[in-house]
Each structure stands twice: as C-alpha cells, then as structure tokens.
Amino acid sequence: ILFKPSETTPMTALALGEILKEAGLPDGLCSILLGAKETGQLLTRHPDIAKVSFTGDVTTGRAICKDASETLKKVTMEL
C-alpha cells in the first residue's frame, strides 16, 4: 500500500505509520509518501499504479477520476 495523505495533514499520516510499525506491520507493506497536488497527480497518472482510493471533495475526486481513466485504473471514492 502506498499512502499519500493530504498535504495539510502530513503529521497525522506519519503518526499512523508509527502506529502500524509498533503494531508489527512488516516493513514495506505500507509506505507513506508526502507531497503536494503534483505528487498525487503523478501517482494517479502512473501506469504501474493499479488502483486509487480517495476521500475528499468532489472537485478533487473528479480530477483524480479523469487522470486515472487514462490508464484504466480502478477507483474508489468517498466524496
């Protein structure tokens, strides 16, 4: 799993990573990638990413669906 949180909540994501590590999740099973909008776009457009899951606003969700459709990714949205 590659988890790219909102650029406004990086510390929460890093705390989650520490909790997962303390719980015994094997190294490499969940990676946290911090970055801005452009980082997310690179992920949603990348041909080796098979699925995108997004929780957030409708405008961003539409943009993600558009980008993901270019490489026929599976998409799950919670808008």
mmJSON file of the N, C-alpha and C atoms, coordinates in Angstrom:
{"data_MODEL":{"atom_site":{
"group_PDB":["ATOM","ATOM","ATOM","ATOM","ATOM","ATOM","ATOM","ATOM","ATOM","ATOM","ATOM","ATOM","ATOM","ATOM","ATOM","ATOM","ATOM","ATOM","ATOM","ATOM","ATOM","ATOM","ATOM","ATOM","ATOM","ATOM","ATOM","ATOM","ATOM","ATOM","ATOM","ATOM","ATOM","ATOM","ATOM","ATOM","ATOM","ATOM","ATOM","ATOM","ATOM","ATOM","ATOM","ATOM","ATOM","ATOM","ATOM","ATOM","ATOM","ATOM","ATOM","ATOM","ATOM","ATOM","ATOM","ATOM","ATOM","ATOM","ATOM","ATOM","ATOM","ATOM","ATOM","ATOM","ATOM","ATOM","ATOM","ATOM","ATOM","ATOM","ATOM","ATOM","ATOM","ATOM","ATOM","ATOM","ATOM","ATOM","ATOM","ATOM","ATOM","ATOM","ATOM","ATOM","ATOM","ATOM","ATOM","ATOM","ATOM","ATOM","ATOM","ATOM","ATOM","ATOM","ATOM","ATOM","ATOM","ATOM","ATOM","ATOM","ATOM","ATOM","ATOM","ATOM","ATOM","ATOM","ATOM","ATOM","ATOM","ATOM","ATOM","ATOM","ATOM","ATOM","ATOM","ATOM","ATOM","ATOM","ATOM","ATOM","ATOM","ATOM","ATOM","ATOM","ATOM","ATOM","ATOM","ATOM","ATOM","ATOM","ATOM","ATOM","ATOM","ATOM","ATOM","ATOM","ATOM","ATOM","ATOM","ATOM","ATOM","ATOM","ATOM","ATOM","ATOM","ATOM","ATOM","ATOM","ATOM","ATOM","ATOM","ATOM","ATOM","ATOM","ATOM","ATOM","ATOM","ATOM","ATOM","ATOM","ATOM","ATOM","ATOM","ATOM","ATOM","ATOM","ATOM","ATOM","ATOM","ATOM","ATOM","ATOM","ATOM","ATOM","ATOM","ATOM","ATOM","ATOM","ATOM","ATOM","ATOM","ATOM","ATOM","ATOM","ATOM","ATOM","ATOM","ATOM","ATOM","ATOM","ATOM","ATOM","ATOM","ATOM","ATOM","ATOM","ATOM","ATOM","ATOM","ATOM","ATOM","ATOM","ATOM","ATOM","ATOM","ATOM","ATOM","ATOM","ATOM","ATOM","ATOM","ATOM","ATOM","ATOM","ATOM","ATOM","ATOM","ATOM","ATOM","ATOM","ATOM","ATOM","ATOM","ATOM","ATOM","ATOM","ATOM","ATOM","ATOM","ATOM","ATOM","ATOM","ATOM","ATOM","ATOM","ATOM","ATOM"],
"id":[1,2,3,4,5,6,7,8,9,10,11,12,13,14,15,16,17,18,19,20,21,22,23,24,25,26,27,28,29,30,31,32,33,34,35,36,37,38,39,40,41,42,43,44,45,46,47,48,49,50,51,52,53,54,55,56,57,58,59,60,61,62,63,64,65,66,67,68,69,70,71,72,73,74,75,76,77,78,79,80,81,82,83,84,85,86,87,88,89,90,91,92,93,94,95,96,97,98,99,100,101,102,103,104,105,106,107,108,109,110,111,112,113,114,115,116,117,118,119,120,121,122,123,124,125,126,127,128,129,130,131,132,133,134,135,136,137,138,139,140,141,142,143,144,145,146,147,148,149,150,151,152,153,154,155,156,157,158,159,160,161,162,163,164,165,166,167,168,169,170,171,172,173,174,175,176,177,178,179,180,181,182,183,184,185,186,187,188,189,190,191,192,193,194,195,196,197,198,199,200,201,202,203,204,205,206,207,208,209,210,211,212,213,214,215,216,217,218,219,220,221,222,223,224,225,226,227,228,229,230,231,232,233,234,235,236,237],
"type_symbol":["N","C","C","N","C","C","N","C","C","N","C","C","N","C","C","N","C","C","N","C","C","N","C","C","N","C","C","N","C","C","N","C","C","N","C","C","N","C","C","N","C","C","N","C","C","N","C","C","N","C","C","N","C","C","N","C","C","N","C","C","N","C","C","N","C","C","N","C","C","N","C","C","N","C","C","N","C","C","N","C","C","N","C","C","N","C","C","N","C","C","N","C","C","N","C","C","N","C","C","N","C","C","N","C","C","N","C","C","N","C","C","N","C","C","N","C","C","N","C","C","N","C","C","N","C","C","N","C","C","N","C","C","N","C","C","N","C","C","N","C","C","N","C","C","N","C","C","N","C","C","N","C","C","N","C","C","N","C","C","N","C","C","N","C","C","N","C","C","N","C","C","N","C","C","N","C","C","N","C","C","N","C","C","N","C","C","N","C","C","N","C","C","N","C","C","N","C","C","N","C","C","N","C","C","N","C","C","N","C","C","N","C","C","N","C","C","N","C","C","N","C","C","N","C","C","N","C","C","N","C","C","N","C","C","N","C","C"],
"label_atom_id":["N","CA","C","N","CA","C","N","CA","C","N","CA","C","N","CA","C","N","CA","C","N","CA","C","N","CA","C","N","CA","C","N","CA","C","N","CA","C","N","CA","C","N","CA","C","N","CA","C","N","CA","C","N","CA","C","N","CA","C","N","CA","C","N","CA","C","N","CA","C","N","CA","C","N","CA","C","N","CA","C","N","CA","C","N","CA","C","N","CA","C","N","CA","C","N","CA","C","N","CA","C","N","CA","C","N","CA","C","N","CA","C","N","CA","C","N","CA","C","N","CA","C","N","CA","C","N","CA","C","N","CA","C","N","CA","C","N","CA","C","N","CA","C","N","CA","C","N","CA","C","N","CA","C","N","CA","C","N","CA","C","N","CA","C","N","CA","C","N","CA","C","N","CA","C","N","CA","C","N","CA","C","N","CA","C","N","CA","C","N","CA","C","N","CA","C","N","CA","C","N","CA","C","N","CA","C","N","CA","C","N","CA","C","N","CA","C","N","CA","C","N","CA","C","N","CA","C","N","CA","C","N","CA","C","N","CA","C","N","CA","C","N","CA","C","N","CA","C","N","CA","C","N","CA","C","N","CA","C","N","CA","C","N","CA","C","N","CA","C","N","CA","C","N","CA","C"],
"label_alt_id":[null,null,null,null,null,null,null,null,null,null,null,null,null,null,null,null,null,null,null,null,null,null,null,null,null,null,null,null,null,null,null,null,null,null,null,null,null,null,null,null,null,null,null,null,null,null,null,null,null,null,null,null,null,null,null,null,null,null,null,null,null,null,null,null,null,null,null,null,null,null,null,null,null,null,null,null,null,null,null,null,null,null,null,null,null,null,null,null,null,null,null,null,null,null,null,null,null,null,null,null,null,null,null,null,null,null,null,null,null,null,null,null,null,null,null,null,null,null,null,null,null,null,null,null,null,null,null,null,null,null,null,null,null,null,null,null,null,null,null,null,null,null,null,null,null,null,null,null,null,null,null,null,null,null,null,null,null,null,null,null,null,null,null,null,null,null,null,null,null,null,null,null,null,null,null,null,null,null,null,null,null,null,null,null,null,null,null,null,null,null,null,null,null,null,null,null,null,null,null,null,null,null,null,null,null,null,null,null,null,null,null,null,null,null,null,null,null,null,null,null,null,null,null,null,null,null,null,null,null,null,null,null,null,null,null,null,null],
"label_comp_id":["ILE","ILE","ILE","LEU","LEU","LEU","PHE","PHE","PHE","LYS","LYS","LYS","PRO","PRO","PRO","SER","SER","SER","GLU","GLU","GLU","THR","THR","THR","THR","THR","THR","PRO","PRO","PRO","MET","MET","MET","THR","THR","THR","ALA","ALA","ALA","LEU","LEU","LEU","ALA","ALA","ALA","LEU","LEU","LEU","GLY","GLY","GLY","GLU","GLU","GLU","ILE","ILE","ILE","LEU","LEU","LEU","LYS","LYS","LYS","GLU","GLU","GLU","ALA","ALA","ALA","GLY","GLY","GLY","LEU","LEU","LEU","PRO","PRO","PRO","ASP","ASP","ASP","GLY","GLY","GLY","LEU","LEU","LEU","CYS","CYS","CYS","SER","SER","SER","ILE","ILE","ILE","LEU","LEU","LEU","LEU","LEU","LEU","GLY","GLY","GLY","ALA","ALA","ALA","LYS","LYS","LYS","GLU","GLU","GLU","THR","THR","THR","GLY","GLY","GLY","GLN","GLN","GLN","LEU","LEU","LEU","LEU","LEU","LEU","THR","THR","THR","ARG","ARG","ARG","HIS","HIS","HIS","PRO","PRO","PRO","ASP","ASP","ASP","ILE","ILE","ILE","ALA","ALA","ALA","LYS","LYS","LYS","VAL","VAL","VAL","SER","SER","SER","PHE","PHE","PHE","THR","THR","THR","GLY","GLY","GLY","ASP","ASP","ASP","VAL","VAL","VAL","THR","THR","THR","THR","THR","THR","GLY","GLY","GLY","ARG","ARG","ARG","ALA","ALA","ALA","ILE","ILE","ILE","CYS","CYS","CYS","LYS","LYS","LYS","ASP","ASP","ASP","ALA","ALA","ALA","SER","SER","SER","GLU","GLU","GLU","THR","THR","THR","LEU","LEU","LEU","LYS","LYS","LYS","LYS","LYS","LYS","VAL","VAL","VAL","THR","THR","THR","MET","MET","MET","GLU","GLU","GLU","LEU","LEU","LEU"],
"label_asym_id":["A","A","A","A","A","A","A","A","A","A","A","A","A","A","A","A","A","A","A","A","A","A","A","A","A","A","A","A","A","A","A","A","A","A","A","A","A","A","A","A","A","A","A","A","A","A","A","A","A","A","A","A","A","A","A","A","A","A","A","A","A","A","A","A","A","A","A","A","A","A","A","A","A","A","A","A","A","A","A","A","A","A","A","A","A","A","A","A","A","A","A","A","A","A","A","A","A","A","A","A","A","A","A","A","A","A","A","A","A","A","A","A","A","A","A","A","A","A","A","A","A","A","A","A","A","A","A","A","A","A","A","A","A","A","A","A","A","A","A","A","A","A","A","A","A","A","A","A","A","A","A","A","A","A","A","A","A","A","A","A","A","A","A","A","A","A","A","A","A","A","A","A","A","A","A","A","A","A","A","A","A","A","A","A","A","A","A","A","A","A","A","A","A","A","A","A","A","A","A","A","A","A","A","A","A","A","A","A","A","A","A","A","A","A","A","A","A","A","A","A","A","A","A","A","A","A","A","A","A","A","A","A","A","A","A","A","A"],
"label_entity_id":["1","1","1","1","1","1","1","1","1","1","1","1","1","1","1","1","1","1","1","1","1","1","1","1","1","1","1","1","1","1","1","1","1","1","1","1","1","1","1","1","1","1","1","1","1","1","1","1","1","1","1","1","1","1","1","1","1","1","1","1","1","1","1","1","1","1","1","1","1","1","1","1","1","1","1","1","1","1","1","1","1","1","1","1","1","1","1","1","1","1","1","1","1","1","1","1","1","1","1","1","1","1","1","1","1","1","1","1","1","1","1","1","1","1","1","1","1","1","1","1","1","1","1","1","1","1","1","1","1","1","1","1","1","1","1","1","1","1","1","1","1","1","1","1","1","1","1","1","1","1","1","1","1","1","1","1","1","1","1","1","1","1","1","1","1","1","1","1","1","1","1","1","1","1","1","1","1","1","1","1","1","1","1","1","1","1","1","1","1","1","1","1","1","1","1","1","1","1","1","1","1","1","1","1","1","1","1","1","1","1","1","1","1","1","1","1","1","1","1","1","1","1","1","1","1","1","1","1","1","1","1","1","1","1","1","1","1"],
"label_seq_id":[1,1,1,2,2,2,3,3,3,4,4,4,5,5,5,6,6,6,7,7,7,8,8,8,9,9,9,10,10,10,11,11,11,12,12,12,13,13,13,14,14,14,15,15,15,16,16,16,17,17,17,18,18,18,19,19,19,20,20,20,21,21,21,22,22,22,23,23,23,24,24,24,25,25,25,26,26,26,27,27,27,28,28,28,29,29,29,30,30,30,31,31,31,32,32,32,33,33,33,34,34,34,35,35,35,36,36,36,37,37,37,38,38,38,39,39,39,40,40,40,41,41,41,42,42,42,43,43,43,44,44,44,45,45,45,46,46,46,47,47,47,48,48,48,49,49,49,50,50,50,51,51,51,52,52,52,53,53,53,54,54,54,55,55,55,56,56,56,57,57,57,58,58,58,59,59,59,60,60,60,61,61,61,62,62,62,63,63,63,64,64,64,65,65,65,66,66,66,67,67,67,68,68,68,69,69,69,70,70,70,71,71,71,72,72,72,73,73,73,74,74,74,75,75,75,76,76,76,77,77,77,78,78,78,79,79,79],
"pdbx_PDB_ins_code":[null,null,null,null,null,null,null,null,null,null,null,null,null,null,null,null,null,null,null,null,null,null,null,null,null,null,null,null,null,null,null,null,null,null,null,null,null,null,null,null,null,null,null,null,null,null,null,null,null,null,null,null,null,null,null,null,null,null,null,null,null,null,null,null,null,null,null,null,null,null,null,null,null,null,null,null,null,null,null,null,null,null,null,null,null,null,null,null,null,null,null,null,null,null,null,null,null,null,null,null,null,null,null,null,null,null,null,null,null,null,null,null,null,null,null,null,null,null,null,null,null,null,null,null,null,null,null,null,null,null,null,null,null,null,null,null,null,null,null,null,null,null,null,null,null,null,null,null,null,null,null,null,null,null,null,null,null,null,null,null,null,null,null,null,null,null,null,null,null,null,null,null,null,null,null,null,null,null,null,null,null,null,null,null,null,null,null,null,null,null,null,null,null,null,null,null,null,null,null,null,null,null,null,null,null,null,null,null,null,null,null,null,null,null,null,null,null,null,null,null,null,null,null,null,null,null,null,null,null,null,null,null,null,null,null,null,null],
"Cartn_x":[0.845,0.0,0.895,0.552,1.224,0.194,0.459,-0.476,0.085,-0.657,-0.264,-1.353,-1.082,-2.086,-2.189,-3.2,-3.342,-2.089,-1.714,-0.535,-0.764,-2.023,-2.312,-2.296,-2.14,-2.154,-0.989,0.226,1.332,1.681,1.554,1.948,1.019,-0.256,-1.215,-0.838,-0.47,-0.077,1.186,2.146,3.38,3.114,2.195,1.818,1.168,0.324,-0.292,0.783,1.786,2.883,3.602,3.827,4.476,3.599,2.308,1.373,1.4,1.383,1.424,2.723,3.825,5.122,5.137,4.627,4.57,3.652,2.631,1.687,2.27,3.446,4.103,3.904,3.378,3.224,4.611,4.795,6.12,6.575,7.878,8.452,8.115,7.777,7.497,6.062,5.256,3.871,3.034,3.344,2.656,3.707,3.724,4.651,3.864,4.395,3.748,4.574,3.906,4.552,3.943,4.745,4.268,4.492,3.578,3.743,2.5,2.602,1.519,0.661,-0.196,-1.121,-0.386,0.755,1.502,1.957,2.276,2.671,1.502,0.327,-0.877,-1.17,-0.99,-1.229,-0.263,0.989,1.957,1.521,0.985,0.525,-0.707,-1.691,-2.926,-2.706,-1.67,-1.369,-0.37,0.302,1.376,0.802,1.354,0.802,0.977,1.904,2.114,1.222,0.486,-0.47,-1.78,-2.295,-3.487,-4.793,-4.745,-5.971,-5.709,-6.712,-6.638,-7.868,-7.659,-8.749,-8.611,-9.722,-9.667,-10.823,-10.525,-11.538,-11.319,-12.342,-12.183,-13.3,-12.988,-14.023,-14.292,-15.445,-15.904,-14.98,-14.533,-13.675,-12.394,-11.743,-10.515,-10.833,-11.942,-12.354,-12.544,-13.158,-13.344,-11.999,-11.075,-9.751,-9.016,-9.138,-8.495,-9.095,-10.429,-11.086,-10.633,-10.53,-10.084,-8.665,-7.757,-6.374,-6.285,-7.013,-6.957,-7.548,-8.499,-9.148,-8.183,-7.158,-6.197,-5.471,-5.311,-4.638,-5.578,-6.877,-7.925,-7.749,-7.448,-7.303,-8.653,-8.678,-9.833,-9.789,-10.957,-11.03,-12.142,-11.851,-12.85,-12.878,-14.077,-14.218,-15.157,-14.782,-15.662,-15.69,-16.748,-16.813,-17.813],
"Cartn_y":[-1.162,0.0,1.231,2.171,3.467,4.497,5.172,6.139,7.538,8.354,9.747,10.608,11.133,11.939,13.349,14.051,15.458,16.209,17.192,17.989,18.783,18.898,19.647,18.758,17.45,16.546,15.56,15.991,15.027,14.411,15.173,14.647,13.524,13.635,12.579,11.286,11.396,10.219,9.583,10.404,9.865,9.195,9.757,9.126,7.771,7.69,6.413,5.399,5.844,4.954,4.393,5.23,4.774,3.759,4.006,3.072,1.728,1.736,0.489,-0.267,0.462,-0.167,-0.795,-0.049,-0.564,-1.773,-1.82,-2.944,-4.187,-4.045,-5.204,-5.372,-4.369,-4.455,-4.59,-5.569,-5.77,-4.544,-4.276,-3.165,-3.308,-2.187,-2.178,-2.474,-2.934,-3.261,-2.0,-0.952,0.332,1.433,2.154,3.271,4.569,5.58,6.887,7.846,8.472,9.405,10.782,11.714,13.07,13.9,14.823,15.691,16.51,17.372,18.27,17.663,18.472,18.062,17.36,17.901,17.34,15.907,15.61,14.247,13.292,13.711,12.895,12.682,13.713,13.581,12.587,12.613,11.644,10.219,10.015,8.678,8.26,9.141,8.764,8.566,9.157,9.019,7.911,7.392,6.417,5.074,4.49,3.231,2.022,2.067,0.917,0.939,2.01,2.078,1.494,0.455,-0.249,0.274,0.868,1.309,2.563,3.44,4.679,4.741,5.029,5.25,6.668,7.409,8.819,9.167,9.921,10.506,12.006,12.748,14.195,14.867,16.014,16.827,16.386,16.798,16.391,16.91,18.131,18.707,17.899,17.583,16.784,15.374,14.81,13.476,13.38,14.396,14.422,14.447,15.264,15.352,14.016,13.341,12.037,11.022,11.003,10.066,10.307,11.561,11.894,11.381,11.663,11.202,9.679,9.043,7.587,6.888,7.532,6.911,6.756,7.578,7.499,6.153,5.522,4.213,3.127,3.396,2.42,1.857,2.72,2.292,2.054,1.166,1.041,2.212,2.773,3.953,3.762,4.089,4.114,5.526,6.094,7.472,7.538,8.334,8.693,10.221,10.758,12.214,12.844],
"Cartn_z":[0.0,0.0,0.0,-0.863,-0.884,-0.455,0.65,1.222,1.025,0.242,0.03,0.67,1.858,2.553,1.967,2.4,2.057,2.493,1.713,2.073,3.352,3.788,5.023,6.262,6.086,7.248,7.262,6.953,6.895,8.248,9.313,10.627,11.085,10.754,11.094,10.373,9.114,8.34,8.902,9.267,9.838,11.188,11.966,13.241,12.978,11.961,11.598,11.21,10.472,10.1,11.309,12.31,13.546,14.283,14.305,14.96,14.247,12.919,12.155,12.425,12.509,12.784,14.176,15.162,16.536,16.646,15.784,15.802,15.136,14.518,13.925,12.435,11.757,10.307,9.677,8.805,8.2,7.413,7.462,6.711,5.231,4.608,3.178,2.799,3.754,3.426,3.246,3.982,3.857,3.812,2.708,2.557,2.55,3.196,3.25,2.401,1.452,0.542,0.758,1.232,1.456,0.204,-0.045,-1.203,-1.461,-2.442,-2.811,-3.923,-4.477,-5.535,-6.681,-7.065,-8.19,-7.913,-6.671,-6.292,-6.501,-6.069,-6.276,-7.749,-8.547,-9.986,-10.619,-10.193,-10.72,-10.404,-9.212,-8.828,-9.622,-9.74,-10.441,-11.937,-12.472,-13.904,-14.208,-13.189,-13.414,-13.876,-14.935,-15.463,-14.543,-13.598,-12.708,-11.466,-11.255,-10.138,-10.641,-9.97,-10.45,-9.865,-8.672,-8.016,-7.207,-7.201,-6.426,-5.535,-4.275,-3.33,-2.804,-2.78,-2.397,-1.473,-0.444,0.434,0.416,0.015,-0.036,-0.809,-1.384,-2.027,-3.467,-3.978,-5.301,-6.405,-6.302,-7.345,-7.515,-6.423,-6.487,-6.957,-6.495,-6.924,-8.428,-9.003,-10.469,-11.188,-10.694,-11.314,-11.228,-10.088,-9.909,-10.872,-10.982,-11.907,-13.345,-13.719,-15.073,-15.314,-14.378,-14.529,-14.525,-13.623,-13.5,-14.724,-15.378,-16.544,-17.713,-17.76,-18.86,-18.895,-17.742,-17.676,-17.153,-17.189,-16.812,-15.405,-14.458,-13.074,-12.418,-11.452,-10.581,-9.622,-9.323,-8.465,-7.43,-6.174,-5.108,-4.549,-4.468,-3.996,-2.789,-1.822,-0.72,-0.711,-1.338,-1.525,-0.578],
"occupancy":[1.0,1.0,1.0,1.0,1.0,1.0,1.0,1.0,1.0,1.0,1.0,1.0,1.0,1.0,1.0,1.0,1.0,1.0,1.0,1.0,1.0,1.0,1.0,1.0,1.0,1.0,1.0,1.0,1.0,1.0,1.0,1.0,1.0,1.0,1.0,1.0,1.0,1.0,1.0,1.0,1.0,1.0,1.0,1.0,1.0,1.0,1.0,1.0,1.0,1.0,1.0,1.0,1.0,1.0,1.0,1.0,1.0,1.0,1.0,1.0,1.0,1.0,1.0,1.0,1.0,1.0,1.0,1.0,1.0,1.0,1.0,1.0,1.0,1.0,1.0,1.0,1.0,1.0,1.0,1.0,1.0,1.0,1.0,1.0,1.0,1.0,1.0,1.0,1.0,1.0,1.0,1.0,1.0,1.0,1.0,1.0,1.0,1.0,1.0,1.0,1.0,1.0,1.0,1.0,1.0,1.0,1.0,1.0,1.0,1.0,1.0,1.0,1.0,1.0,1.0,1.0,1.0,1.0,1.0,1.0,1.0,1.0,1.0,1.0,1.0,1.0,1.0,1.0,1.0,1.0,1.0,1.0,1.0,1.0,1.0,1.0,1.0,1.0,1.0,1.0,1.0,1.0,1.0,1.0,1.0,1.0,1.0,1.0,1.0,1.0,1.0,1.0,1.0,1.0,1.0,1.0,1.0,1.0,1.0,1.0,1.0,1.0,1.0,1.0,1.0,1.0,1.0,1.0,1.0,1.0,1.0,1.0,1.0,1.0,1.0,1.0,1.0,1.0,1.0,1.0,1.0,1.0,1.0,1.0,1.0,1.0,1.0,1.0,1.0,1.0,1.0,1.0,1.0,1.0,1.0,1.0,1.0,1.0,1.0,1.0,1.0,1.0,1.0,1.0,1.0,1.0,1.0,1.0,1.0,1.0,1.0,1.0,1.0,1.0,1.0,1.0,1.0,1.0,1.0,1.0,1.0,1.0,1.0,1.0,1.0,1.0,1.0,1.0,1.0,1.0,1.0,1.0,1.0,1.0,1.0,1.0,1.0],
"B_iso_or_equiv":[0.0,0.0,0.0,0.0,0.0,0.0,0.0,0.0,0.0,0.0,0.0,0.0,0.0,0.0,0.0,0.0,0.0,0.0,0.0,0.0,0.0,0.0,0.0,0.0,0.0,0.0,0.0,0.0,0.0,0.0,0.0,0.0,0.0,0.0,0.0,0.0,0.0,0.0,0.0,0.0,0.0,0.0,0.0,0.0,0.0,0.0,0.0,0.0,0.0,0.0,0.0,0.0,0.0,0.0,0.0,0.0,0.0,0.0,0.0,0.0,0.0,0.0,0.0,0.0,0.0,0.0,0.0,0.0,0.0,0.0,0.0,0.0,0.0,0.0,0.0,0.0,0.0,0.0,0.0,0.0,0.0,0.0,0.0,0.0,0.0,0.0,0.0,0.0,0.0,0.0,0.0,0.0,0.0,0.0,0.0,0.0,0.0,0.0,0.0,0.0,0.0,0.0,0.0,0.0,0.0,0.0,0.0,0.0,0.0,0.0,0.0,0.0,0.0,0.0,0.0,0.0,0.0,0.0,0.0,0.0,0.0,0.0,0.0,0.0,0.0,0.0,0.0,0.0,0.0,0.0,0.0,0.0,0.0,0.0,0.0,0.0,0.0,0.0,0.0,0.0,0.0,0.0,0.0,0.0,0.0,0.0,0.0,0.0,0.0,0.0,0.0,0.0,0.0,0.0,0.0,0.0,0.0,0.0,0.0,0.0,0.0,0.0,0.0,0.0,0.0,0.0,0.0,0.0,0.0,0.0,0.0,0.0,0.0,0.0,0.0,0.0,0.0,0.0,0.0,0.0,0.0,0.0,0.0,0.0,0.0,0.0,0.0,0.0,0.0,0.0,0.0,0.0,0.0,0.0,0.0,0.0,0.0,0.0,0.0,0.0,0.0,0.0,0.0,0.0,0.0,0.0,0.0,0.0,0.0,0.0,0.0,0.0,0.0,0.0,0.0,0.0,0.0,0.0,0.0,0.0,0.0,0.0,0.0,0.0,0.0,0.0,0.0,0.0,0.0,0.0,0.0,0.0,0.0,0.0,0.0,0.0,0.0],
"pdbx_formal_charge":[null,null,null,null,null,null,null,null,null,null,null,null,null,null,null,null,null,null,null,null,null,null,null,null,null,null,null,null,null,null,null,null,null,null,null,null,null,null,null,null,null,null,null,null,null,null,null,null,null,null,null,null,null,null,null,null,null,null,null,null,null,null,null,null,null,null,null,null,null,null,null,null,null,null,null,null,null,null,null,null,null,null,null,null,null,null,null,null,null,null,null,null,null,null,null,null,null,null,null,null,null,null,null,null,null,null,null,null,null,null,null,null,null,null,null,null,null,null,null,null,null,null,null,null,null,null,null,null,null,null,null,null,null,null,null,null,null,null,null,null,null,null,null,null,null,null,null,null,null,null,null,null,null,null,null,null,null,null,null,null,null,null,null,null,null,null,null,null,null,null,null,null,null,null,null,null,null,null,null,null,null,null,null,null,null,null,null,null,null,null,null,null,null,null,null,null,null,null,null,null,null,null,null,null,null,null,null,null,null,null,null,null,null,null,null,null,null,null,null,null,null,null,null,null,null,null,null,null,null,null,null,null,null,null,null,null,null],
"auth_seq_id":[1,1,1,2,2,2,3,3,3,4,4,4,5,5,5,6,6,6,7,7,7,8,8,8,9,9,9,10,10,10,11,11,11,12,12,12,13,13,13,14,14,14,15,15,15,16,16,16,17,17,17,18,18,18,19,19,19,20,20,20,21,21,21,22,22,22,23,23,23,24,24,24,25,25,25,26,26,26,27,27,27,28,28,28,29,29,29,30,30,30,31,31,31,32,32,32,33,33,33,34,34,34,35,35,35,36,36,36,37,37,37,38,38,38,39,39,39,40,40,40,41,41,41,42,42,42,43,43,43,44,44,44,45,45,45,46,46,46,47,47,47,48,48,48,49,49,49,50,50,50,51,51,51,52,52,52,53,53,53,54,54,54,55,55,55,56,56,56,57,57,57,58,58,58,59,59,59,60,60,60,61,61,61,62,62,62,63,63,63,64,64,64,65,65,65,66,66,66,67,67,67,68,68,68,69,69,69,70,70,70,71,71,71,72,72,72,73,73,73,74,74,74,75,75,75,76,76,76,77,77,77,78,78,78,79,79,79],
"auth_comp_id":["ILE","ILE","ILE","LEU","LEU","LEU","PHE","PHE","PHE","LYS","LYS","LYS","PRO","PRO","PRO","SER","SER","SER","GLU","GLU","GLU","THR","THR","THR","THR","THR","THR","PRO","PRO","PRO","MET","MET","MET","THR","THR","THR","ALA","ALA","ALA","LEU","LEU","LEU","ALA","ALA","ALA","LEU","LEU","LEU","GLY","GLY","GLY","GLU","GLU","GLU","ILE","ILE","ILE","LEU","LEU","LEU","LYS","LYS","LYS","GLU","GLU","GLU","ALA","ALA","ALA","GLY","GLY","GLY","LEU","LEU","LEU","PRO","PRO","PRO","ASP","ASP","ASP","GLY","GLY","GLY","LEU","LEU","LEU","CYS","CYS","CYS","SER","SER","SER","ILE","ILE","ILE","LEU","LEU","LEU","LEU","LEU","LEU","GLY","GLY","GLY","ALA","ALA","ALA","LYS","LYS","LYS","GLU","GLU","GLU","THR","THR","THR","GLY","GLY","GLY","GLN","GLN","GLN","LEU","LEU","LEU","LEU","LEU","LEU","THR","THR","THR","ARG","ARG","ARG","HIS","HIS","HIS","PRO","PRO","PRO","ASP","ASP","ASP","ILE","ILE","ILE","ALA","ALA","ALA","LYS","LYS","LYS","VAL","VAL","VAL","SER","SER","SER","PHE","PHE","PHE","THR","THR","THR","GLY","GLY","GLY","ASP","ASP","ASP","VAL","VAL","VAL","THR","THR","THR","THR","THR","THR","GLY","GLY","GLY","ARG","ARG","ARG","ALA","ALA","ALA","ILE","ILE","ILE","CYS","CYS","CYS","LYS","LYS","LYS","ASP","ASP","ASP","ALA","ALA","ALA","SER","SER","SER","GLU","GLU","GLU","THR","THR","THR","LEU","LEU","LEU","LYS","LYS","LYS","LYS","LYS","LYS","VAL","VAL","VAL","THR","THR","THR","MET","MET","MET","GLU","GLU","GLU","LEU","LEU","LEU"],
"auth_asym_id":["A","A","A","A","A","A","A","A","A","A","A","A","A","A","A","A","A","A","A","A","A","A","A","A","A","A","A","A","A","A","A","A","A","A","A","A","A","A","A","A","A","A","A","A","A","A","A","A","A","A","A","A","A","A","A","A","A","A","A","A","A","A","A","A","A","A","A","A","A","A","A","A","A","A","A","A","A","A","A","A","A","A","A","A","A","A","A","A","A","A","A","A","A","A","A","A","A","A","A","A","A","A","A","A","A","A","A","A","A","A","A","A","A","A","A","A","A","A","A","A","A","A","A","A","A","A","A","A","A","A","A","A","A","A","A","A","A","A","A","A","A","A","A","A","A","A","A","A","A","A","A","A","A","A","A","A","A","A","A","A","A","A","A","A","A","A","A","A","A","A","A","A","A","A","A","A","A","A","A","A","A","A","A","A","A","A","A","A","A","A","A","A","A","A","A","A","A","A","A","A","A","A","A","A","A","A","A","A","A","A","A","A","A","A","A","A","A","A","A","A","A","A","A","A","A","A","A","A","A","A","A","A","A","A","A","A","A"],
"auth_atom_id":["N","CA","C","N","CA","C","N","CA","C","N","CA","C","N","CA","C","N","CA","C","N","CA","C","N","CA","C","N","CA","C","N","CA","C","N","CA","C","N","CA","C","N","CA","C","N","CA","C","N","CA","C","N","CA","C","N","CA","C","N","CA","C","N","CA","C","N","CA","C","N","CA","C","N","CA","C","N","CA","C","N","CA","C","N","CA","C","N","CA","C","N","CA","C","N","CA","C","N","CA","C","N","CA","C","N","CA","C","N","CA","C","N","CA","C","N","CA","C","N","CA","C","N","CA","C","N","CA","C","N","CA","C","N","CA","C","N","CA","C","N","CA","C","N","CA","C","N","CA","C","N","CA","C","N","CA","C","N","CA","C","N","CA","C","N","CA","C","N","CA","C","N","CA","C","N","CA","C","N","CA","C","N","CA","C","N","CA","C","N","CA","C","N","CA","C","N","CA","C","N","CA","C","N","CA","C","N","CA","C","N","CA","C","N","CA","C","N","CA","C","N","CA","C","N","CA","C","N","CA","C","N","CA","C","N","CA","C","N","CA","C","N","CA","C","N","CA","C","N","CA","C","N","CA","C","N","CA","C","N","CA","C","N","CA","C","N","CA","C","N","CA","C","N","CA","C"],
"pdbx_PDB_model_num":[1,1,1,1,1,1,1,1,1,1,1,1,1,1,1,1,1,1,1,1,1,1,1,1,1,1,1,1,1,1,1,1,1,1,1,1,1,1,1,1,1,1,1,1,1,1,1,1,1,1,1,1,1,1,1,1,1,1,1,1,1,1,1,1,1,1,1,1,1,1,1,1,1,1,1,1,1,1,1,1,1,1,1,1,1,1,1,1,1,1,1,1,1,1,1,1,1,1,1,1,1,1,1,1,1,1,1,1,1,1,1,1,1,1,1,1,1,1,1,1,1,1,1,1,1,1,1,1,1,1,1,1,1,1,1,1,1,1,1,1,1,1,1,1,1,1,1,1,1,1,1,1,1,1,1,1,1,1,1,1,1,1,1,1,1,1,1,1,1,1,1,1,1,1,1,1,1,1,1,1,1,1,1,1,1,1,1,1,1,1,1,1,1,1,1,1,1,1,1,1,1,1,1,1,1,1,1,1,1,1,1,1,1,1,1,1,1,1,1,1,1,1,1,1,1,1,1,1,1,1,1,1,1,1,1,1,1]
}}}
